[in-house]
Amino acid sequence: MHNKIDHFAIGTQSLDEGVAVLQETLGVTVPRGGKHDAMSTHNCVMQSGNESFLELIAIDPEAPDPGRTRWFTLDDPATRARLAARPRALCWVVGTDDLDAVIAASPVDLGEVVPFARGERSWRLTVPADGSLPMGGLLPAFIEWSPGPHPSAGQQDLGVRLKTVRLSHPDPEALTDMLKALRVDHLAEVRQGEAALSFALETPQGTVVLD
C-alpha cells in the first residue's frame, strides 16, 4: 500500500474572500478550479509540491441543494461560524492505491466511499454521511484516483510548497497510534495541545502556517 499526501483543504465563506485572504497571506492568487455537483461546492486549486495541491473550498451559492450533507463539515454551524471570521484549515487528504485495504485496517469509521467524476478523471473518496471529519479533521480523508497523471500536473505552480501537516492533540500518543494503524504517521507532525489542524507552507513570503 502506498500512501502520500494528495491535497489539503482550506475552507472559506466564499471563494472571492478566500482568494483575497490567501493573496495577502501567501503572496499568490490561487486560480479557480471547478465545481463538485454532488456536493454543491466549488474550489480554487494550485500545486503544493510532490504531486500534491492546495484546495480552497466553499459552498457554491449558485448550486442547488445537494440533497445530502456537504463534505468537510461545510454545513456544520460551528464550521460556518469559524469561516465567517476567516478561511480555516479543514482537512488533509491522503492518496492511496488501495482504498479498500485502508478502510479495512482503519481503527475508526472513515465514512462511506463516494465515487466522483469530472471529465475523463474519476476518484473514490471517504466521506462520512453526516459530513463530519474523523477526529475533527485530525485523521485524513482518503482518496483513490483513476489511472493517469496526478491532477496537480495540470495546475499552476506558484511557488507554494507544503512543508508539514501539523496535528495537535491532548493525547499525542493515542493519535499517533491511530495514524500508524492507517499507515500515515510519516505524513504528519504530532504535538501535544488542544486538538487542532494546521498546514506549514513555504511561500514567496516565507514560511506561513494556515490553521
Long-range contacts (C-beta under 8 A, 24 or more apart in sequence): 1-96, 1-97, 1-98, 1-101, 1-102, 1-183, 2-96, 2-97, 3-94, 3-95, 3-96, 3-102, 3-142, 3-182, 3-183, 3-184, 3-187, 4-50, 4-51, 4-52, 4-94, 4-95, 4-187, 5-50, 5-52, 5-92, 5-93, 5-94, 5-95, 5-162, 5-165, 5-187, 6-52, 6-53, 6-93, 6-94, 6-95, 6-143, 6-145, 6-150, 7-45, 7-48, 7-52, 7-53, 7-54, 7-55, 7-92, 7-93, 7-152, 8-48, 8-52, 8-54, 8-55, 8-89, 8-91, 8-92, 8-93, 8-162, 8-165, 8-199, 9-55, 9-56, 9-57, 9-72, 9-89, 9-90, 9-91, 9-92, 9-93, 10-54, 10-55, 10-56, 10-57, 10-87, 10-88, 10-89, 10-90, 10-199, 10-210, 11-57, 11-58, 11-72, 11-73, 11-74, 11-79, 11-82, 11-83, 11-87, 11-88, 11-89, 11-90, 12-56, 12-57, 12-58, 12-83, 12-87, 12-88, 13-58, 13-80, 13-83, 13-84, 13-87, 14-58, 14-61, 15-42, 15-43, 15-44, 15-56, 15-58, 17-87, 18-44, 18-56, 18-58, 18-87, 19-44, 19-56, 21-86, 21-87, 22-56, 22-87, 25-203, 25-205, 25-208, 25-210, 26-160, 26-201, 26-203, 26-204, 26-205, 26-208, 27-203, 27-204, 27-205, 28-158, 28-159, 28-160, 28-203, 28-204, 29-158, 30-54, 30-56, 30-158, 31-155, 31-156, 34-118, 35-60, 35-63, 36-60, 36-116, 37-63, 38-66, 38-68, 38-114, 38-116, 39-66, 39-68, 39-70, 39-71, 40-64, 40-65, 40-66, 40-70, 41-70, 41-71, 41-74, 45-151, 45-155, 46-155, 46-156, 46-157, 46-158, 46-160, 47-152, 47-155, 47-156, 47-157, 47-158, 47-160, 48-152, 48-160, 48-161, 48-162, 48-201, 49-160, 49-161, 49-162, 50-161, 50-162, 51-150, 51-152, 51-153, 52-152, 52-162, 53-151, 53-152, 53-155, 54-160, 54-162, 54-201, 56-87, 57-90, 68-129, 69-129, 69-130, 69-131, 70-131, 71-125, 71-127, 71-131, 71-141, 72-131, 72-133, 73-131, 73-132, 73-133, 73-137, 74-131, 75-131, 76-131, 76-132, 87-210, 88-210, 88-211, 89-137, 89-197, 89-198, 89-199, 89-210, 89-211, 90-133, 90-137, 90-197, 91-133, 91-137, 91-140, 91-141, 91-197, 92-137, 92-140, 92-141, 92-165, 92-188, 92-197, 92-199, 93-125, 93-140, 93-141, 93-142, 93-143, 94-140, 94-141, 94-142, 94-143, 94-182, 94-184, 94-187, 95-142, 95-143, 95-144, 95-145, 95-150, 96-142, 96-143, 96-144, 97-144, 98-144, 99-124, 99-126, 99-142, 99-143, 99-144, 102-142, 102-182, 102-183, 103-142, 105-181, 105-182, 105-183, 106-181, 106-182, 107-177, 107-178, 107-181, 107-182, 108-134, 108-135, 108-139, 108-178, 109-134, 110-134, 110-139, 110-141, 110-142, 111-141, 120-148, 121-145, 121-146, 121-148, 121-151, 122-146, 135-175, 135-178, 135-195, 136-195, 136-197, 137-197, 138-167, 138-169, 138-175, 138-195, 138-197, 139-178, 139-179, 139-182, 140-182, 140-184, 140-187, 158-204, 159-203, 159-204, 160-201, 160-202, 160-203, 160-204, 161-201, 161-202, 161-203, 162-199, 162-200, 162-201, 163-200, 163-201, 163-202, 163-207, 164-188, 164-189, 164-199, 164-200, 165-189, 165-197, 165-198, 165-199, 166-191, 166-196, 166-197, 166-198, 166-199, 166-200, 166-209, 167-191, 167-196, 167-197, 168-192, 168-193, 168-194, 168-195, 168-196, 168-197, 168-198, 169-193, 169-195, 170-194, 170-195
